[in-house]
Amino acid sequence: MNVKELIARFHTAPLLVFWESTKACPLACKHCRADAILKPLPGELTTAEGKRLIDQVAEFGDPKPLLIITGGDPLMRRDLWELVDYANAVGVPVSLAPAVSPNLNEETLKEVRAHGVKSISISLDGARPETHDELRGIPGSFHDTVKVIKTAVEVGVPVQVNTVVWRKSLPELPEVVRLLRDLGVKVWEVFFLILTGRAKEELDITPEQYEAAVQFLVDVSTYGMQIRTVEAPFYRRAKLERLEGKTYDHPLYRDLTERLRKLLGPPTRGVDPTIVPTRDGFGIIFVAYDGTVHPSGFLPYPLGNVRRQSLVQIYREHPLLQKMRRGEFGGRCGVCRYKDVCGGSRARAYAHFKDPLAEDPACLYQP
């Protein structure tokens, strides 16, 4: 689908449905959106309720949304493979977002492949063990993560690597790119912090650094790596500006791109022109462990509950989501010519202004 077709589709159906299948997780990450804990909370959707949720995802129609089973750690659910098999039976594609722990080993990865999971996402939050391990709260996590990525590639499981851009990972981004290339990773999803859950302000970066980072990611796309961003939809604005012939310059950006070229050589192609205009509540919807629906995992604004309402009905009819889809934003986001393909982070607007329709304070663009 082209951009116009995707925008039309997202008014009635999401591209991605995230299901926080459990709060249970063996890790204790400093930035955890879910405030994950070691044991499941009371009130998790049961196996039968999970299957009803999968049926509701299927009711969006073809092409059916991708169901991303996350957490916590979805591997902590004993019924995970039963749920995955059920989704396959009703035609709902599934991806998993597991934690790197002893539960995620070669045997588990072979199970992932055997049950037809489309891909897994693994978090790597720096190029150095010290950086990644500090954020993840587990000594040795970096080496375990690299090992899991290698093993997944070897056993034929498609891997997407997720990286949080935070104060200490920002200067290491070129080295992260080289590491991913050496590991054979083709898809890199770059997360930009939202101050929710356990994420604190001291982990975050400035708006000027945000802009330098997304401009750097535009350059990374010229090496054939597929770049996706979470809570930085202005990456798409940056791409379009470059495709329109505009240039960008900033000391941090120059440093990042110069090191990228030293590590990888000259670009192999032009800027990736692909635009997929998802944002919180638009092409994306999130279902919490207890069935509560939010615009995204980083925007804890309750919209309803799948135990009492259809996910299709909530997505299509909730007044806030309708305003989001119509682009009824305040401030600069409301008058920006890129609002259809960007629209700003609604989660960051909510975290900063307590208004999910306010402007995104991290974006420097002046309409």
Salt bridges, closest charged atoms under 4 A:
GLU20 OE2 - LYS23 NZ 3.20
GLU20 OE2 - ARG33 NH1 3.20
ASP35 OD1 - ARG198 NH1 3.96
GLU44 OE1 - ARG77 NH1 3.95
GLU49 OE1 - ARG307 NH2 2.88
ASP62 OD1 - LYS64 NZ 2.68
ASP79 OD2 - ARG77 NH2 2.81
GLU82 OE2 - LYS51 NZ 2.76
ASP85 OD1 - HIS115 ND1 2.69
GLU106 OE2 - LYS110 NZ 3.44
GLU111 OE1 - HIS115 NE2 3.07
ASP125 OD2 - ARG136 NH2 2.46
GLU130 OE1 - ARG128 NH1 3.42
GLU134 OE2 - LYS30 NZ 3.50
GLU134 OE1 - LYS168 NZ 2.68
GLU172 OE2 - ARG128 NE 2.91
GLU175 OE2 - ARG259 NH1 2.84
ASP182 OD1 - ARG181 NH2 3.36
GLU211 OE2 - ARG237 NH1 2.87
ASP219 OD1 - ARG242 NH2 2.87
ASP219 OD2 - ARG261 NH2 3.17
GLU241 OE1 - ARG237 NH1 3.00
GLU244 OE1 - ARG337 NH2 3.10
ASP249 OD2 - ARG254 NH1 2.78
ASP255 OD2 - ARG259 NH2 3.07
ASP272 OD2 - LYS239 NZ 3.73
GLU328 OE2 - ARG326 NE 2.65
GLU359 OE1 - ARG332 NE 3.31
ASP360 OD2 - ARG348 NH1 3.13
